[in-house]
Amino acid sequence: MGKEPGWDAVAAESQKHNKHRYCLFVSGNSSHSQKYIDTVQHICEKYIRSAYCVEIVDVFKDPQRAEAEKVFVTPTLIRHAPAPERRIVGDFSSEDVLAANMGLIT
């Protein structure tokens, strides 16, 4: 499995409109994974509203993608845009800390 169909088009569109572009790597369909997804989406809605896209990658379903992105621990959130790329690994329990690490607040 490679990237989801259309992801390159989404990436190009997000760069064209100065959108924030993230990729969240999770492990399976557990309650923890769903909590990470909900947390990231909530933060994006709170701080950047509609100017973002988040791709969700399940490392069990797409291990090649995780390997290609050098993701060895979940959860891992990669900010692809705006540059520079930023990686956030591990504890997503504090929304304020996560938002700061995403570069959304200081």
DRENBA-57452 format. One record per atom (N, C-alpha, C, CB): residue number from 1; residue in one letter; atom name; x, y, z negated. Coordinates in steps of 0.05 Angstrom, whole numbers, plus 32768, in hexadecimal, padded with zeros to 4 digits. Glycine has a CB too. Layout:
REM residues N
SITE,seq,type,atom,u,v,w
SITE,NUM,A,CA,X,Y,Z
...
This chain:
REM residues 106
SITE,seq,type,atom,u,v,w
SITE,1,M,N,8011,7FE8,8000
SITE,1,M,CA,8000,8000,8000
SITE,1,M,C,8011,8019,8000
SITE,1,M,CB,7FED,8000,7FE8
SITE,2,G,N,800B,802C,8010
SITE,2,G,CA,8019,8045,8011
SITE,2,G,C,8008,805B,8004
SITE,2,G,CB,8021,804D,802D
SITE,3,K,N,800C,8073,800D
SITE,3,K,CA,7FFC,8089,8003
SITE,3,K,C,7FE0,8085,800D
SITE,3,K,CB,8008,80A4,800D
SITE,4,E,N,7FCD,8090,7FFE
SITE,4,E,CA,7FB1,808F,8006
SITE,4,E,C,7FAE,809D,8021
SITE,4,E,CB,7F9F,809B,7FF0
SITE,5,P,N,7F9B,8093,8031
SITE,5,P,CA,7F97,80A0,804B
SITE,5,P,C,7F90,80BD,8047
SITE,5,P,CB,7F81,8092,805A
SITE,6,G,N,7F9C,80CE,8057
SITE,6,G,CA,7F96,80EA,8056
SITE,6,G,C,7FA5,80FA,8041
SITE,6,G,CB,7F79,80ED,8050
SITE,7,W,N,7FB6,80ED,8031
SITE,7,W,CA,7FC4,80FC,801C
SITE,7,W,C,7FD7,8110,8028
SITE,7,W,CB,7FD4,80E9,800A
SITE,8,D,N,7FE4,810A,803E
SITE,8,D,CA,7FF6,811D,804B
SITE,8,D,C,7FE7,8136,8054
SITE,8,D,CB,8005,8110,8063
SITE,9,A,N,7FCE,8132,805E
SITE,9,A,CA,7FBE,8148,8066
SITE,9,A,C,7FB6,8159,804E
SITE,9,A,CB,7FA5,813E,8075
SITE,10,V,N,7FAF,814C,8038
SITE,10,V,CA,7FA9,815A,801F
SITE,10,V,C,7FC1,816B,8016
SITE,10,V,CB,7FA0,8147,8009
SITE,11,A,N,7FD8,815F,8017
SITE,11,A,CA,7FF1,816C,800F
SITE,11,A,C,7FF6,8185,8020
SITE,11,A,CB,8009,8159,8010
SITE,12,A,N,7FF3,8182,803A
SITE,12,A,CA,7FF7,8199,804C
SITE,12,A,C,7FE3,81AF,8047
SITE,12,A,CB,7FF6,818F,8069
SITE,13,E,N,7FCA,81A7,8043
SITE,13,E,CA,7FB5,81BB,803D
SITE,13,E,C,7FBA,81C9,8023
SITE,13,E,CB,7F9A,81AD,803D
SITE,14,S,N,7FC3,81BA,800F
SITE,14,S,CA,7FC7,81C7,7FF4
SITE,14,S,C,7FDE,81DB,7FF6
SITE,14,S,CB,7FCD,81B2,7FDF
SITE,15,Q,N,7FF3,81D4,8005
SITE,15,Q,CA,8009,81E7,8008
SITE,15,Q,C,8001,8200,8017
SITE,15,Q,CB,8021,81D9,8016
SITE,16,K,N,7FF0,81FC,802B
SITE,16,K,CA,7FE7,8212,803C
SITE,16,K,C,7FD6,8226,802B
SITE,16,K,CB,7FD6,8208,8053
SITE,17,H,N,7FC8,821C,8018
SITE,17,H,CA,7FB6,822D,8007
SITE,17,H,C,7FC2,8232,7FEB
SITE,17,H,CB,7F9B,8221,8005
SITE,18,N,N,7FDB,822D,7FE8
SITE,18,N,CA,7FE9,8231,7FCE
SITE,18,N,C,7FDB,8222,7FB7
SITE,18,N,CB,7FEA,824E,7FC7
SITE,19,K,N,7FD1,820A,7FBD
SITE,19,K,CA,7FC5,81FA,7FA8
SITE,19,K,C,7FDA,81EC,7F98
SITE,19,K,CB,7FB1,81E6,7FB4
SITE,20,H,N,7FD2,81E5,7F7F
SITE,20,H,CA,7FE2,81D4,7F6E
SITE,20,H,C,7FDC,81B7,7F77
SITE,20,H,CB,7FDC,81D8,7F50
SITE,21,R,N,7FF1,81A8,7F7B
SITE,21,R,CA,7FEE,818C,7F84
SITE,21,R,C,7FFD,817A,7F71
SITE,21,R,CB,7FFA,8189,7FA1
SITE,22,Y,N,7FED,8167,7F66
SITE,22,Y,CA,7FF8,8154,7F52
SITE,22,Y,C,7FF3,8137,7F5A
SITE,22,Y,CB,7FEB,8159,7F37
SITE,23,C,N,8004,8126,7F4F
SITE,23,C,CA,8000,8109,7F53
SITE,23,C,C,8002,80FD,7F37
SITE,23,C,CB,8015,80FD,7F67
SITE,24,L,N,7FED,80EF,7F2E
SITE,24,L,CA,7FED,80E3,7F13
SITE,24,L,C,7FEF,80C5,7F17
SITE,24,L,CB,7FD3,80EB,7F04
SITE,25,F,N,8003,80B9,7F0A
SITE,25,F,CA,8007,809C,7F0A
SITE,25,F,C,7FFD,8091,7EF0
SITE,25,F,CB,8025,8095,7F0F
SITE,26,V,N,7FEB,807D,7EF3
SITE,26,V,CA,7FDF,8070,7EDB
SITE,26,V,C,7FE2,8051,7EDF
SITE,26,V,CB,7FC2,8078,7ED8
SITE,27,S,N,7FDD,8043,7EC8
SITE,27,S,CA,7FDF,8026,7EC9
SITE,27,S,C,7FC4,8019,7EC6
SITE,27,S,CB,7FF2,801C,7EB2
SITE,28,G,N,7FB8,8012,7EDC
SITE,28,G,CA,7F9F,8004,7EDC
SITE,28,G,C,7F87,8016,7ED6
SITE,28,G,CB,7F9F,7FEE,7EC8
SITE,29,N,N,7F71,8009,7ED1
SITE,29,N,CA,7F57,8017,7ECC
SITE,29,N,C,7F4F,8016,7EAF
SITE,29,N,CB,7F41,800B,7EDE
SITE,30,S,N,7F63,801B,7E9D
SITE,30,S,CA,7F5D,801A,7E81
SITE,30,S,C,7F51,8034,7E77
SITE,30,S,CB,7F77,8014,7E71
SITE,31,S,N,7F48,8033,7E5E
SITE,31,S,CA,7F3D,804C,7E52
SITE,31,S,C,7F53,8061,7E4F
SITE,31,S,CB,7F30,8046,7E37
SITE,32,H,N,7F6C,8058,7E4A
SITE,32,H,CA,7F82,806B,7E48
SITE,32,H,C,7F86,8079,7E63
SITE,32,H,CB,7F9C,805D,7E3F
SITE,33,S,N,7F86,8069,7E79
SITE,33,S,CA,7F8A,8075,7E93
SITE,33,S,C,7F74,8089,7E9A
SITE,33,S,CB,7F8B,805F,7EA9
SITE,34,Q,N,7F5C,8082,7E93
SITE,34,Q,CA,7F45,8094,7E98
SITE,34,Q,C,7F48,80AE,7E88
SITE,34,Q,CB,7F2A,8087,7E92
SITE,35,K,N,7F52,80AB,7E6F
SITE,35,K,CA,7F56,80C3,7E5F
SITE,35,K,C,7F6B,80D5,7E6B
SITE,35,K,CB,7F5F,80BB,7E42
SITE,36,Y,N,7F81,80CA,7E76
SITE,36,Y,CA,7F96,80DA,7E83
SITE,36,Y,C,7F8A,80E8,7E9B
SITE,36,Y,CB,7FAE,80C8,7E8B
SITE,37,I,N,7F7B,80DA,7EAB
SITE,37,I,CA,7F6E,80E6,7EC3
SITE,37,I,C,7F5C,80FD,7EBA
SITE,37,I,CB,7F5E,80D1,7ED3
SITE,38,D,N,7F4B,80F8,7EA7
SITE,38,D,CA,7F38,810D,7E9D
SITE,38,D,C,7F47,8125,7E92
SITE,38,D,CB,7F26,8101,7E88
SITE,39,T,N,7F5C,8120,7E83
SITE,39,T,CA,7F6C,8136,7E78
SITE,39,T,C,7F78,8148,7E8D
SITE,39,T,CB,7F81,812B,7E65
SITE,40,V,N,7F85,813B,7EA1
SITE,40,V,CA,7F91,814B,7EB6
SITE,40,V,C,7F7C,815A,7EC6
SITE,40,V,CB,7FA1,8138,7ECA
SITE,41,Q,N,7F66,814E,7ECD
SITE,41,Q,CA,7F51,815C,7EDC
SITE,41,Q,C,7F45,8173,7ECB
SITE,41,Q,CB,7F3B,8148,7EE4
SITE,42,H,N,7F42,816E,7EB1
SITE,42,H,CA,7F37,8184,7EA0
SITE,42,H,C,7F4A,819B,7E9F
SITE,42,H,CB,7F32,8179,7E84
SITE,43,I,N,7F63,8196,7E9C
SITE,43,I,CA,7F77,81AC,7E9C
SITE,43,I,C,7F77,81BB,7EB6
SITE,43,I,CB,7F93,81A1,7E96
SITE,44,C,N,7F77,81AD,7ECC
SITE,44,C,CA,7F76,81BA,7EE6
SITE,44,C,C,7F5E,81CB,7EEA
SITE,44,C,CB,7F78,81A5,7EFD
SITE,45,E,N,7F46,81C1,7EE2
SITE,45,E,CA,7F2E,81D0,7EE4
SITE,45,E,C,7F2F,81E9,7ED2
SITE,45,E,CB,7F15,81BF,7EDC
SITE,46,K,N,7F3A,81E6,7EBB
SITE,46,K,CA,7F3C,81FC,7EA8
SITE,46,K,C,7F4E,8213,7EB1
SITE,46,K,CB,7F45,81F2,7E8D
SITE,47,Y,N,7F65,820C,7EBC
SITE,47,Y,CA,7F7A,8220,7EC3
SITE,47,Y,C,7F7B,8228,7EE0
SITE,47,Y,CB,7F94,8216,7EBA
SITE,48,I,N,7F75,8215,7EF2
SITE,48,I,CA,7F78,821C,7F0F
SITE,48,I,C,7F60,8216,7F1F
SITE,48,I,CB,7F90,820C,7F1A
SITE,49,R,N,7F4A,820F,7F12
SITE,49,R,CA,7F30,820A,7F1F
SITE,49,R,C,7F32,81F9,7F38
SITE,49,R,CB,7F23,8225,7F25
SITE,50,S,N,7F2A,8204,7F4E
SITE,50,S,CA,7F29,81F3,7F67
SITE,50,S,C,7F43,81F4,7F77
SITE,50,S,CB,7F12,81FD,7F78
SITE,51,A,N,7F57,8202,7F6D
SITE,51,A,CA,7F70,8205,7F7D
SITE,51,A,C,7F83,81EE,7F76
SITE,51,A,CB,7F7D,8220,7F77
SITE,52,Y,N,7F7A,81D5,7F76
SITE,52,Y,CA,7F8C,81BF,7F70
SITE,52,Y,C,7F81,81A5,7F7D
SITE,52,Y,CB,7F8E,81BB,7F51
SITE,53,C,N,7F93,8192,7F7F
SITE,53,C,CA,7F8B,8177,7F86
SITE,53,C,C,7F9C,8164,7F75
SITE,53,C,CB,7F8E,8171,7FA4
SITE,54,V,N,7F90,814F,7F6C
SITE,54,V,CA,7F9E,813A,7F5C
SITE,54,V,C,7F9A,811F,7F69
SITE,54,V,CB,7F93,813A,7F3E
SITE,55,E,N,7FB0,8113,7F70
SITE,55,E,CA,7FAE,80F7,7F7B
SITE,55,E,C,7FB3,80E5,7F64
SITE,55,E,CB,7FC4,80F3,7F92
SITE,56,I,N,7FA2,80D0,7F61
SITE,56,I,CA,7FA5,80BC,7F4C
SITE,56,I,C,7FB1,80A3,7F58
SITE,56,I,CB,7F8A,80B6,7F3E
SITE,57,V,N,7FC7,8099,7F4D
SITE,57,V,CA,7FD4,8081,7F56
SITE,57,V,C,7FD5,806D,7F40
SITE,57,V,CB,7FF1,8087,7F61
SITE,58,D,N,7FC9,8056,7F44
SITE,58,D,CA,7FCA,8040,7F31
SITE,58,D,C,7FE2,802F,7F38
SITE,58,D,CB,7FAF,802E,7F32
SITE,59,V,N,7FF6,802E,7F26
SITE,59,V,CA,800F,8020,7F2C
SITE,59,V,C,800B,8002,7F30
SITE,59,V,CB,8023,8025,7F16
SITE,60,F,N,7FF5,7FF7,7F25
SITE,60,F,CA,7FF0,7FDA,7F29
SITE,60,F,C,7FE6,7FD5,7F46
SITE,60,F,CB,7FDB,7FD0,7F15
SITE,61,K,N,7FD7,7FE8,7F51
SITE,61,K,CA,7FCD,7FE5,7F6C
SITE,61,K,C,7FE1,7FEE,7F81
SITE,61,K,CB,7FB3,7FF4,7F6F
SITE,62,D,N,7FF3,8001,7F7A
SITE,62,D,CA,8005,800C,7F8D
SITE,62,D,C,8021,800F,7F81
SITE,62,D,CB,7FFB,8028,7F97
SITE,63,P,N,802E,7FF8,7F7B
SITE,63,P,CA,8048,7FF9,7F6F
SITE,63,P,C,805E,8004,7F81
SITE,63,P,CB,8051,7FDD,7F66
SITE,64,Q,N,805A,8002,7F9B
SITE,64,Q,CA,806D,800D,7FAE
SITE,64,Q,C,806E,802B,7FAC
SITE,64,Q,CB,8067,8004,7FCB
SITE,65,R,N,8057,8037,7FA9
SITE,65,R,CA,8055,8054,7FA6
SITE,65,R,C,8064,805E,7F8D
SITE,65,R,CB,8038,805E,7FA6
SITE,66,A,N,805F,804F,7F77
SITE,66,A,CA,806C,8056,7F5E
SITE,66,A,C,808B,8054,7F61
SITE,66,A,CB,8063,8044,7F47
SITE,67,E,N,8093,803F,7F6E
SITE,67,E,CA,80B0,803B,7F73
SITE,67,E,C,80BB,8051,7F85
SITE,67,E,CB,80B6,8020,7F80
SITE,68,A,N,80AD,8058,7F9A
SITE,68,A,CA,80B6,806D,7FAC
SITE,68,A,C,80B8,8088,7F9E
SITE,68,A,CB,80A3,806F,7FC4
SITE,69,E,N,80A6,808D,7F8B
SITE,69,E,CA,80A6,80A7,7F7C
SITE,69,E,C,80B8,80A5,7F63
SITE,69,E,CB,808A,80AE,7F75
SITE,70,K,N,80C5,808E,7F5F
SITE,70,K,CA,80D6,8089,7F48
SITE,70,K,C,80C7,808D,7F2E
SITE,70,K,CB,80EE,809C,7F49
SITE,71,V,N,80AF,8081,7F2D
SITE,71,V,CA,809F,8081,7F15
SITE,71,V,C,80A1,8066,7F07
SITE,71,V,CB,8080,8088,7F1B
SITE,72,F,N,80AB,8067,7EEE
SITE,72,F,CA,80B0,804E,7EDF
SITE,72,F,C,80A0,804D,7EC6
SITE,72,F,CB,80CE,804C,7ED9
SITE,73,V,N,8093,8063,7EBE
SITE,73,V,CA,8083,8064,7EA6
SITE,73,V,C,8069,8072,7EAC
SITE,73,V,CB,8093,8074,7E8F
SITE,74,T,N,8053,8068,7EA0
SITE,74,T,CA,803A,8076,7EA3
SITE,74,T,C,8030,807F,7E88
SITE,74,T,CB,8024,8063,7EB0
SITE,75,P,N,8022,8094,7E87
SITE,75,P,CA,801A,80A5,7E9D
SITE,75,P,C,8032,80B7,7EA6
SITE,75,P,CB,8003,80B7,7E96
SITE,76,T,N,8033,80BC,7EC0
SITE,76,T,CA,8046,80D0,7ECB
SITE,76,T,C,8036,80E2,7EDD
SITE,76,T,CB,805D,80C2,7EDB
SITE,77,L,N,8039,80FC,7ED9
SITE,77,L,CA,802C,8110,7EEA
SITE,77,L,C,8042,811F,7EF8
SITE,77,L,CB,801A,8123,7ED9
SITE,78,I,N,8040,811F,7F13
SITE,78,I,CA,8054,812E,7F23
SITE,78,I,C,8046,8146,7F30
SITE,78,I,CB,8060,811B,7F3A
SITE,79,R,N,8051,815D,7F2B
SITE,79,R,CA,8047,8175,7F39
SITE,79,R,C,8058,8179,7F52
SITE,79,R,CB,8049,818F,7F26
SITE,80,H,N,804B,8175,7F69
SITE,80,H,CA,8059,8178,7F83
SITE,80,H,C,8058,8195,7F8C
SITE,80,H,CB,804C,8166,7F98
SITE,81,A,N,8043,81A4,7F85
SITE,81,A,CA,8041,81C0,7F8D
SITE,81,A,C,8032,81CE,7F77
SITE,81,A,CB,8032,81C3,7FA9
SITE,82,P,N,8039,81E6,7F71
SITE,82,P,CA,804F,81F6,7F7E
SITE,82,P,C,806A,81EC,7F75
SITE,82,P,CB,804C,8213,7F77
SITE,83,A,N,807E,81F1,7F85
SITE,83,A,CA,8099,81E9,7F7F
SITE,83,A,C,80A3,81F9,7F67
SITE,83,A,CB,80AC,81ED,7F98
SITE,84,P,N,80B6,81EF,7F58
SITE,84,P,CA,80C4,81D6,7F5C
SITE,84,P,C,80B3,81BE,7F52
SITE,84,P,CB,80DF,81D7,7F4E
SITE,85,E,N,80BA,81A7,7F5C
SITE,85,E,CA,80AD,818F,7F52
SITE,85,E,C,80B2,818C,7F34
SITE,85,E,CB,80B7,8176,7F61
SITE,86,R,N,809D,8183,7F26
SITE,86,R,CA,809F,817F,7F09
SITE,86,R,C,8093,8164,7F02
SITE,86,R,CB,8091,8196,7EFA
SITE,87,R,N,80A0,8155,7EF0
SITE,87,R,CA,8096,813B,7EE7
SITE,87,R,C,8090,813D,7EC9
SITE,87,R,CB,80AB,8125,7EED
SITE,88,I,N,8079,8132,7EC2
SITE,88,I,CA,8071,8130,7EA6
SITE,88,I,C,806B,8113,7EA0
SITE,88,I,CB,8057,8142,7EA0
SITE,89,V,N,8079,8109,7E8C
SITE,89,V,CA,8078,80EC,7E87
SITE,89,V,C,806F,80E8,7E6A
SITE,89,V,CB,8093,80DE,7E8C
SITE,90,G,N,805D,80D5,7E66
SITE,90,G,CA,8057,80CD,7E4A
SITE,90,G,C,803E,80D9,7E3E
SITE,90,G,CB,806E,80D3,7E39
SITE,91,D,N,8042,80E5,7E27
SITE,91,D,CA,802C,80EE,7E16
SITE,91,D,C,801C,8105,7E22
SITE,91,D,CB,8037,80F6,7DFB
SITE,92,F,N,8002,8100,7E27
SITE,92,F,CA,7FF0,8114,7E32
SITE,92,F,C,7FDC,811D,7E1C
SITE,92,F,CB,7FE2,810A,7E4B
SITE,93,S,N,7FE2,8118,7E03
SITE,93,S,CA,7FCE,811C,7DEE
SITE,93,S,C,7FC8,8139,7DE8
SITE,93,S,CB,7FD7,810F,7DD4
SITE,94,S,N,7FDB,814B,7DED
SITE,94,S,CA,7FD6,8168,7DE8
SITE,94,S,C,7FD1,8176,7E03
SITE,94,S,CB,7FEE,8174,7DD9
SITE,95,E,N,7FB9,8180,7E07
SITE,95,E,CA,7FB3,818E,7E20
SITE,95,E,C,7FC4,81A7,7E23
SITE,95,E,CB,7F95,8195,7E21
SITE,96,D,N,7FC9,81B5,7E0D
SITE,96,D,CA,7FD9,81CD,7E0F
SITE,96,D,C,7FF5,81C7,7E18
SITE,96,D,CB,7FD9,81DC,7DF4
SITE,97,V,N,8001,81B2,7E0C
SITE,97,V,CA,801C,81AB,7E14
SITE,97,V,C,801D,81A1,7E31
SITE,97,V,CB,8027,8194,7E01
SITE,98,L,N,8009,8191,7E38
SITE,98,L,CA,8008,8188,7E54
SITE,98,L,C,8005,819F,7E68
SITE,98,L,CB,7FF1,8173,7E57
SITE,99,A,N,7FF3,81B2,7E61
SITE,99,A,CA,7FEF,81C9,7E73
SITE,99,A,C,8009,81D9,7E75
SITE,99,A,CB,7FD8,81DB,7E68
SITE,100,A,N,8017,81DC,7E5F
SITE,100,A,CA,8031,81EB,7E60
SITE,100,A,C,8045,81DC,7E71
SITE,100,A,CB,803C,81EF,7E43
SITE,101,N,N,8046,81C2,7E6E
SITE,101,N,CA,8059,81B2,7E7D
SITE,101,N,C,8052,81B1,7E9B
SITE,101,N,CB,805A,8195,7E73
SITE,102,M,N,8038,81B5,7EA1
SITE,102,M,CA,802F,81B7,7EBD
SITE,102,M,C,8035,81D3,7EC8
SITE,102,M,CB,8011,81B1,7EBF
SITE,103,G,N,803F,81E5,7EB7
SITE,103,G,CA,8045,8200,7EC0
SITE,103,G,C,802D,8212,7EC2
SITE,103,G,CB,8053,81FF,7EDB
SITE,104,L,N,8017,820B,7EB4
SITE,104,L,CA,7FFF,821B,7EB6
SITE,104,L,C,7FFC,8230,7EA1
SITE,104,L,CB,7FE7,8208,7EB5
SITE,105,I,N,8009,822C,7E8A
SITE,105,I,CA,8009,823F,7E74
SITE,105,I,C,8025,8241,7E69
SITE,105,I,CB,7FF5,8238,7E5E
SITE,106,T,N,802B,8256,7E5A
SITE,106,T,CA,8045,8259,7E4E
SITE,106,T,C,8043,8258,7E30
SITE,106,T,CB,8052,8274,7E56
